[in-house]
Amino acid sequence: MNEPKRHREILRFLQQDGTLSISDLARRLRVSLETIRRDIKPLAENGAVVRMHGAIALPTSVGEAPFEKRMRENASAKKAIAQSVAVTIRDGDSIMLDTGTTTSFLARELLGHRRLTVVTNSSDIARTLATVNDNKVYMAGGELRSDNAAAFGVSAIEFVNRFNVTHAVISAGAVDAASGIMDYDLEEAEFARTVLSRGKRTLVVTDHTKFGRQGLVKVCDFADIGELATDKAPPPDIGEALSAAGVSLFLARTANST
C-alpha cells in the first residue's frame, strides 16, 4: 500500500472508530511503527489529525467529553453487539444496565421495544429510554461523574439492590484469561458487580479490543456470568477460560463478518 492510500485509510479508520493508538494503526495497516509515525507527521502538520500520547484523533473529536470520545471508538462493533443483544430482549422485560459505551449503544437499540422496566446509574441510558413506549426507567442516585454523568457510591448500590430483573447487563473495561472481567475504577467495578447479582440472566457486553487487557480492579470471575457478547472471537486462552466456566459466547455480525 502506497503512502497516499495509507493516509486515506488512516482517516477512514479515525472516522469509523475515533481515537486510535499508533500501534493499532500499524497493526491494521501491516506496517512498522516507524512507517506509521512518518505517515502521521504530514497529516498532523496540515491539521488533518491531532496527535496525543501514543495516539491520534480527528480534530473534531478532541473537544468532546471523554465519554463521547469513547462512544466514537469502535462504534460499528459496539452497535453490532448492541443489536445482537437487543433481539434477545422482549417487550415488557426488566433490564439493569451499568454505565458504559456498549450499554449506551444497547439502550439506543432498545428504542423499538415497549413497556420495558429499566434500572441504571447512567443518565445517558435513562434519557434515551425514559418517557417513550410506556417504559419505566429508574435511575440510581448518588454523585454524578463529570466524564460520563453516571451515579456511583453507596446510595447508588443500595438503590439497585432493591430490584430483581430479568436481564443484568454490564460493560467491561478489560477481559483477562486469569482474572476474568476487570475495570479501571473501583466504584465502577463495585457497581457492575452489584448489577450482576440482581439479574436472572447475567451478560457482559464488550468489543474485542478489551480482550487481553489487564484492568486495575476485578469485577468478577467468568463463573459469575452466564453470557458474553462481543464482535470477534476472543484469543484462545480467554476462549478456553470462558468455556471452562460455562459462559455462553455469542458473536455479533459486523460489516466485516464473513
C-alpha positions as a printed Julia matrix, in Angstrom:
258×3 Matrix{Float64}:
   0.0     0.0    0.0
   1.49    3.32  -1.03
   1.68    6.39   1.21
  -1.34    8.35  -0.16
  -3.53    5.26   0.18
  -2.34    4.71   3.76
  -3.21    8.32   4.55
  -6.75    7.77   3.26
  -7.04    4.56   5.27
  -5.83    6.29   8.45
  -8.5     8.98   8.08
 -11.15    6.35   7.32
 -10.25    4.38  10.46
 -10.45    7.54  12.58
 -13.87    8.47  11.15
 -15.08    4.95  11.91
 -13.54    4.3   15.32
 -12.49    7.65  16.78
  -9.19    7.88  18.67
  -6.69    5.17  17.7
  -3.3     4.22  19.07
  -0.21    4.26  16.87
   0.34    0.56  17.49
  -3.23   -0.28  16.46
  -2.83    1.64  13.2
   0.43   -0.14  12.46
  -1.25   -3.49  13.04
  -4.24   -2.66  10.88
  -2.12   -1.38   8.01
   0.52   -4.1    8.47
   3.42   -1.67   8.57
   6.03   -0.75  11.15
   5.6     1.84  13.88
   8.23    3.96  12.15
   6.21    3.96   8.93
   3.04    4.99  10.76
   4.86    7.82  12.52
   6.17    9.07   9.15
   2.65    8.91   7.74
   1.17   10.81  10.67
   3.67   13.68  10.54
   2.3    15.41   7.4
  -1.3    14.69   8.44
  -0.67   16.41  11.78
   1.18   19.3   10.15
  -1.71   20.09   7.82
  -4.28   19.75  10.6
  -5.98   16.6    9.32
  -5.27   14.75  12.6
  -4.35   15.7   16.15
  -1.53   13.93  17.97
  -1.93   12.73  21.55
   0.14   10.48  23.81
   0.71    7.42  21.64
  -2.45    8.02  19.66
  -4.15   10.28  17.13
  -7.67   11.61  16.64
  -9.64   13.78  14.25
  -9.69   17.48  15.23
 -13.48   17.41  15.59
 -13.31   14.77  18.33
 -10.69   16.45  20.52
 -13.17   18.83  22.16
 -15.56   16.07  23.13
 -16.04   14.8   26.66
 -14.24   11.52  27.47
 -17.48    9.52  27.3
 -18.33   10.98  23.89
 -14.88   10.07  22.62
 -15.32    6.51  23.83
 -18.7     6.34  22.09
 -16.87    7.01  18.81
 -14.25    4.32  19.36
 -15.1     1.02  17.66
 -18.61    2.38  17.2
 -19.58   -0.06  14.45
 -18.58   -3.05  16.59
 -20.43   -1.75  19.65
 -23.54   -1.09  17.59
 -23.44   -4.63  16.18
 -23.08   -6.1   19.68
 -25.97   -3.98  20.89
 -28.17   -5.1   18.01
 -27.43   -8.76  18.7
 -28.35   -8.4   22.37
 -31.46   -6.26  21.74
 -33.17   -9.05  19.8
 -32.9   -11.33  22.85
 -34.9    -8.87  24.98
 -38.68   -8.91  24.76
 -41.3    -6.21  25.23
 -42.2    -5.96  28.9
 -38.88   -7.32  30.17
 -36.9    -5.8   33.03
 -33.26   -4.91  32.47
 -30.49   -3.41  34.59
 -27.62   -1.64  32.82
 -24.43   -0.14  34.16
 -22.8     2.87  32.56
 -20.64    2.13  29.51
 -20.46    2.92  25.84
 -21.66   -0.51  24.7
 -24.56   -0.47  27.16
 -25.43    3.03  25.87
 -25.49    1.62  22.35
 -27.77   -1.14  23.64
 -30.16    1.45  25.08
 -30.45    3.02  21.63
 -31.18   -0.37  20.07
 -33.98   -0.87  22.61
 -35.89    2.18  21.44
 -38.14   -0.08  19.37
 -39.15   -2.08  22.46
 -42.21   -1.34  24.59
 -43.08   -1.49  28.29
 -39.52   -2.07  29.44
 -38.55   -1.63  33.08
 -35.03   -0.2   33.1
 -32.77    0.29  36.11
 -29.49    2.13  35.56
 -26.95    4.53  37.02
 -26.35    6.15  33.61
 -28.09    9.43  32.82
 -27.41    8.79  29.14
 -29.28    5.47  29.23
 -32.06    6.96  31.38
 -32.56    9.87  28.95
 -32.58    7.51  25.98
 -35.31    5.18  27.24
 -37.4     7.28  29.63
 -40.84    8.63  28.62
 -41.09    6.55  25.43
 -43.11    3.43  24.57
 -44.59    3.12  28.06
 -41.19    2.32  29.57
 -40.49    2.68  33.27
 -36.98    3.92  34.0
 -35.44    4.02  37.45
 -32.14    5.86  37.86
 -29.85    5.33  40.82
 -28.97    8.4   42.81
 -25.56    9.45  44.01
 -22.69   11.65  42.94
 -22.69   12.18  39.16
 -19.33   11.8   37.44
 -18.33   14.63  35.12
 -16.94   12.33  32.43
 -19.96   10.04  31.95
 -22.76   11.64  34.01
 -23.35    8.38  35.88
 -24.08    7.95  39.58
 -21.84    5.95  41.91
 -21.34    5.33  45.59
 -23.18    3.65  48.44
 -26.55    5.22  47.65
 -26.42    4.03  44.03
 -25.63    0.46  45.1
 -28.33    0.49  47.81
 -30.86    1.69  45.26
 -30.26   -1.01  42.64
 -30.16   -3.69  45.34
 -33.92   -3.16  45.73
 -34.58   -4.62  42.28
 -34.61   -8.09  40.75
 -34.53   -8.04  36.95
 -34.65  -10.45  34.06
 -31.53   -9.15  32.31
 -28.45   -7.79  34.14
 -26.05   -6.31  31.59
 -22.64   -4.77  32.26
 -19.83   -3.46  30.1
 -16.18   -4.4   30.67
 -13.03   -2.32  30.75
 -10.78   -5.36  30.38
 -11.09   -9.12  29.94
  -8.2   -11.26  31.18
  -7.92  -15.06  30.94
  -6.71  -15.43  34.53
  -8.53  -12.6   36.3
 -11.84  -12.52  34.44
 -13.83   -9.32  33.97
 -11.97   -6.2   35.09
 -12.29   -2.43  35.19
 -10.1     0.58  35.91
 -12.21    2.26  38.58
 -13.12    0.82  41.99
 -16.62    2.31  42.21
 -17.49    1.3   38.64
 -16.33   -2.25  39.35
 -18.36   -2.41  42.58
 -21.48   -1.15  40.83
 -21.08   -3.61  37.94
 -20.66   -6.47  40.41
 -23.89   -5.45  42.13
 -25.75   -5.3   38.81
 -24.75   -8.91  38.08
 -26.18  -10.01  41.42
 -29.64   -8.67  40.56
 -30.39  -10.49  37.3
 -31.73  -13.9   36.32
 -29.65  -13.53  33.17
 -26.12  -12.16  33.56
 -24.46  -10.74  30.46
 -21.23   -8.88  29.7
 -21.07   -6.81  26.51
 -17.64   -5.83  25.24
 -15.84   -5.3   21.97
 -12.76   -7.32  21.09
 -10.28   -4.55  21.97
 -10.84   -5.31  25.67
  -9.52   -8.88  25.34
  -6.1    -9.42  26.86
  -6.13   -6.14  28.76
  -5.25   -6.11  32.44
  -7.56   -3.82  34.39
  -6.89   -2.3   37.78
  -9.89   -3.72  39.66
 -11.53   -7.12  39.36
 -15.27   -7.13  38.72
 -15.92  -10.86  38.77
 -14.75  -14.3   37.68
 -16.02  -15.77  34.43
 -18.03  -18.25  36.51
 -20.1   -15.3   37.8
 -21.56  -14.52  34.36
 -23.75  -16.53  32.06
 -23.02  -14.93  28.7
 -20.53  -12.71  26.93
 -21.45  -10.82  23.75
 -18.69   -9.45  21.54
 -17.8    -8.77  17.92
 -14.82  -11.09  17.41
 -13.77  -14.42  18.84
 -11.51  -13.97  21.89
  -7.91  -15.23  21.97
  -7.56  -18.96  22.69
  -6.68  -18.56  26.37
  -9.72  -16.38  27.06
 -11.95  -18.61  24.95
 -10.83  -21.68  26.88
 -11.36  -19.95  30.23
 -14.87  -18.85  29.22
 -15.73  -22.36  28.07
 -14.38  -23.92  31.28
 -16.56  -21.54  33.3
 -19.65  -22.46  31.29
 -20.06  -19.0   29.77
 -22.08  -18.83  26.54
 -20.26  -16.78  23.92
 -22.11  -15.2   21.06
 -20.61  -13.11  18.31
 -22.34  -10.18  16.7
 -22.4    -9.94  12.94
 -20.46   -6.85  11.86
 -19.85   -5.27   8.48
 -16.56   -7.18   8.35
 -18.12  -10.56   9.18
 -17.65  -13.25   6.58
